[in-house]
Amino acid sequence: MTTGSDKNDRVAMQWYAARDEQGHATKAPAIIVVHESGSGMTVGQLMAKGLRNQGFHTFMIQLPGYGLRKEGSRKTDGDLFLLRIKQSIADVRRARDAVAALPLVDADHIAVQGTSSSAHFRVPLRDRGVLFSTRRRRGCRSA
């Protein structure tokens, strides 16, 4: 799916690699982090770093119009907004496939995490078997 903008139609992700005690990148499950709607993507970066510190490879995808995909101060009209929503869903699906191809990623264990407005991108991914629940279950403790 494209918007007609070379800059915006390229998907960018930041990789926060899981590391062993010696600081070397290691094979681990992965989580694709879909950032919030804040222009600095601060919460997404904090989430990605925190999950990386828990032993996951994390990949924060930059949605259309954010980060490396931002095009100046161009405002988004209604039609472009809907196109970007569709593009975002397709991008997260493609991101899952790209992450699964990396040799250090446990391709059988890839999840998607979304915070605030980005959580709605998770729903269309259920048919791909991408998700697992990260909700705490009764009786479970966090480490």
For each residue, the residues with C-beta under 8 A, 3 or more apart:
1: 83 86 87 90
2: 5 9 87
3: 8 9 64 80 83 84 87
4: 9
5: 2 8 9 71
6: 9 10
7: 10 68 69 71
8: 3 5 64 65 69 71
9: 2 3 4 5 6 87
10: 6 7 68 69
11: 61 62 69 91 94 95
12: 61 62 67 68 69
13: 32 59 60 61 62 95 98
14: 45 48 59 60 62
15: 57 58 59
16: 48 49 51 52 57 58 59 60
17: 25 52 57 104
18: 25 26 28 52 55 56 57 104
19: 22 23 24 25 26
20: 23 24 26
21:
22: 19
23: 19 20
24: 19 20
25: 17 18 19 104
26: 18 19 20 104
27: 103 104 105 106
28: 18 55 56 57 104 105 106
29: 55 56 57 105 106 109 110 111
30: 56 57 58 59 99 100 102 105 106 109 110 111
31: 48 51 56 57 58 59 110 111 112 113
32: 13 58 59 60 61 92 95 96 99 110 111 112 113
33: 44 47 48 51 58 59 60 61 113 114
34: 44 60 61 63 88 92 112 113 114 115 118 119 121 122
35: 38 41 43 44 45 60 61 62 63 66 115 118
36: 41 42 43 44 115 116 117 118
37: 116 117 118
38: 35 41 42 43
39: 66 70
40:
41: 35 36 38 44 45 60 62 66 67
42: 36 38 45 46
43: 35 36 38 46 47 115 116
44: 33 34 35 36 41 47 48 60 115 118
45: 14 35 41 42 48 49 60
46: 42 43 49 50
47: 33 43 44 50 51 58 60 113 115
48: 14 16 31 33 44 45 51 52 58 59 60
49: 16 45 46 52 53 58
50: 46 47 53 54
51: 16 31 33 47 48 54 56 58 113
52: 16 17 18 48 49 55 56 57 58
53: 49 50
54: 50 51
55: 18 28 29 52
56: 18 28 29 30 31 51 52
57: 15 16 17 18 28 29 30 31 52 99 102 104 105
58: 15 16 30 31 32 33 47 48 49 51 52
59: 13 14 15 16 30 31 32 33 48 95 99
60: 13 14 16 32 33 34 35 41 44 45 47 48
61: 11 12 13 32 33 34 35 91 92 95
62: 11 12 13 14 35 41 66 67 68 69
63: 34 35 66 69 84 88 91 118
64: 3 8 69 84 87 88 91
65: 8 69 70 71 76 84
66: 35 39 41 62 63 69 70
67: 12 41 62 70
68: 7 10 12 62
69: 7 8 10 11 12 62 63 64 65 66
70: 39 65 66 67
71: 5 7 8 65 74
72:
73:
74: 71
75:
76: 65 80 81 84
77: 80 81
78: 81 82
79: 82 83
80: 3 76 77 83 84
81: 76 77 78 84 85
82: 78 79 85 86
83: 1 3 79 80 86 87
84: 3 63 64 65 76 80 81 87 88
85: 81 82 88 89
86: 1 82 83 89 90
87: 1 2 3 9 64 83 84 90 91
88: 34 63 64 84 85 91 92 121
89: 85 86 92 93 121 124 125
90: 1 86 87 93 94
91: 11 61 63 64 87 88 94 95
92: 32 34 61 88 89 95 96 112 121 125
93: 89 90 96 97 124 125 128 130
94: 11 90 91 97 98
95: 11 13 32 59 61 91 92 98 99
96: 32 92 93 99 100 110 112 125 128 130
97: 93 94 100 101
98: 13 94 95 101 102
99: 30 32 57 59 95 96 102 105 110
100: 30 96 97 105 107 110
101: 97 98 105 107
102: 30 57 98 99 105
103: 27
104: 17 18 25 26 27 28 57
105: 27 28 29 30 57 99 100 101 102 110
106: 27 28 29 30 109 110
107: 100 101 110
108:
109: 29 30 106 132
110: 29 30 31 32 96 99 100 105 106 107 130
111: 29 30 31 32 130 131 132 134
112: 31 32 34 92 96 121 122 125 130 131
113: 31 32 33 34 47 51 134
114: 33 34 118 119 120 121 122
115: 34 35 36 43 44 47 118 119
116: 36 37 43 119
117: 36 37 120
118: 34 35 36 37 44 63 114 115 121
119: 34 114 115 116 122
120: 114 117 123
121: 34 88 89 92 112 114 118 124 125
122: 34 112 114 119 125 126 131
123: 120 126
124: 89 93 121 127
125: 89 92 93 96 112 121 122 128 130 131
126: 122 123 129 130 131
127: 124
128: 93 96 125
129: 126
130: 93 96 110 111 112 125 126
131: 111 112 122 125 126
132: 109 111
133:
134: 111 113
135:
136: 140 142
137: 140
138:
139:
140: 136 137
141:
142: 136
143:
